[in-house]
Amino acid sequence: MTDAIDRRLMLMGGAVAGLALGGKAVAQRLPPPSAVDTGRVEGGKVAFPEWRGEADPKSAPPPAPLPPEKRVGFAVVALGRLTLEELLPAFAECKSAKLVALVSGSPDKLRTVAAQYGIAPDQCYDYAGFDRLRDNPAVQAVYIVLPNGMHREYVERAARAGKHVLCEKPMANSSAEARSMIAACAKANVKLMIAYRIQYEPYNQRARRFVQEGTFGRLVGATMTNTQTVAPDGAQQWRHKKALAGGGTLPDIGLYLVNTARFLTGQEPVEVFARQYSPPGDPRYAEVEETVAFTMRFPSEFMAQCLTSYGARDDKAQVLNFARATVQMPSAYRYRGQELYVAQNMGGADVRQQVNIPPKNQFAAEIDHMADCIIADRRPRTPGEEGLQDHVVMEAIYESARTGRPVALKRYDGIDVFRGPMPTS
């Protein structure tokens, strides 16, 4: 037995050398671990000194999740594709939030998903029983993932139940509905955050830093594209019914272009000009539009050229044209797989370099931000006012497309006038 232990220790690096001196095995005295290896505890988190050389990228700090009993409990409302494919799995990567309840109008789906995620039957609600969330102390916040036209009703019901609200984008079907939602949450003294995942995504955050820090000089223009196709029977989707969607491609995927341009610059557009098109006789576009092309002009004279469509192959790219560089992001608005390339003059040569950033789950990041704001009683980075402004801009885009003329928007001075503080992690 002793020999077996000695052999195992030798393979692990030799806690016992097994050297025969006078017929006896002699244990070596090993040096104690250094502070570089053991790290230290600071503010309830473990931190390690840097051990890589200057030529290498630095590693991120170790994860520091809150214990389960201190995390903010969320009820997720609606079990559609986005919820099942992205949001519920994202809770496994959250550090400040946890899934505690589900709401659905489909009993079979509700039972199935609850069993998959370990949600007890008494933590499952149908829409008629939604208001009973008021009596559930485990639920501190609700995440509304319903069709756009239902956002207002359930945001306001959640506010009356005393629950903080994270609401999917677009915030509502109109600026008037958005204002009502903001007022309801303010009256109930609960937080309202709109789920603009792009603002919590590392590559888009880096692009914003390029703009804000003037890394490559002035941002002159951008080309922003978000397109995808719809199946022939797509007219049956809720996204093609105006009462549920509010519009077509513009509020669904074109909103990413509007909000990202505002996020990158921190400014608000002062003028928009737009055109829209729908194929005649196509039942998918009987109520909503297929394609919108629009330009946004900002106070710095930055120009964003935007295209959104349900009729063109999937493309979610943005190109940022700076005075001294071109930044290309071929997958800017995707759920994952972002890339970033910088083309610039270096030593007399035209060089295109890829910037590699550790990936982060956008959905987990935004959910955790909401939880952190609840814990620390802070205003969310993307509050209701941020969502309202997008509706104001989109309504101007629709007006320009209708009239064929540019539409002026109210000018705002300063940066991030509708946003809260940047996320702390």
Number of C-alpha atoms within 10 A of each C-alpha: 5 7 9 9 10 17 14 14 15 14 9 10 9 15 15 19 16 17 12 9 8 7 7 9 13 13 12 12 9 9 6 6 9 8 10 12 11 12 14 14 10 8 7 9 12 14 18 15 12 13 11 10 8 8 6 8 10 11 11 8 12 10 10 12 14 14 10 12 10 12 20 24 21 25 24 24 23 22 21 13 10 12 18 13 11 15 21 19 14 20 20 12 18 22 22 25 27 24 24 21 25 27 25 21 14 12 12 10 13 21 16 10 15 19 12 9 14 11 17 13 13 9 16 21 21 17 14 10 10 18 16 13 24 16 10 14 9 16 22 21 28 26 26 27 23 21 20 26 21 17 24 23 13 22 27 20 19 26 26 18 18 20 27 26 27 28 27 20 24 27 31 29 22 21 19 12 18 25 16 16 26 23 15 20 23 13 11 16 14 21 24 27 29 25 27 26 20 21 22 24 22 18 24 21 15 15 19 19 14 19 19 16 10 13 15 17 15 18 24 14 19 22 17 27 25 28 20 15 14 15 11 10 9 14 18 12 13 14 23 23 19 18 16 18 23 21 23 25 24 28 25 19 22 24 22 25 26 25 20 20 25 21 23 21 22 20 21 29 26 18 21 25 22 24 19 20 14 19 13 8 8 11 15 24 22 16 18 22 20 26 22 22 19 22 21 27 19 21 15 14 13 19 21 26 20 21 23 29 28 24 16 14 12 13 19 20 20 25 20 21 22 21 15 13 20 19 22 22 21 19 19 26 24 14 14 13 11 19 17 21 16 16 16 19 11 9 7 7 8 10 12 16 11 12 11 12 13 8 12 14 19 23 24 24 24 27 27 23 26 30 27 22 18 19 13 8 11 15 18 25 24 27 23 26 21 24 28 24 18 24 24 16 25 21 16 20 27 21 18 21 21 12 12 13 14 18 20 16 16 10 13 15 9 9 14 19 13 18 18 16 12 13 16 7 8
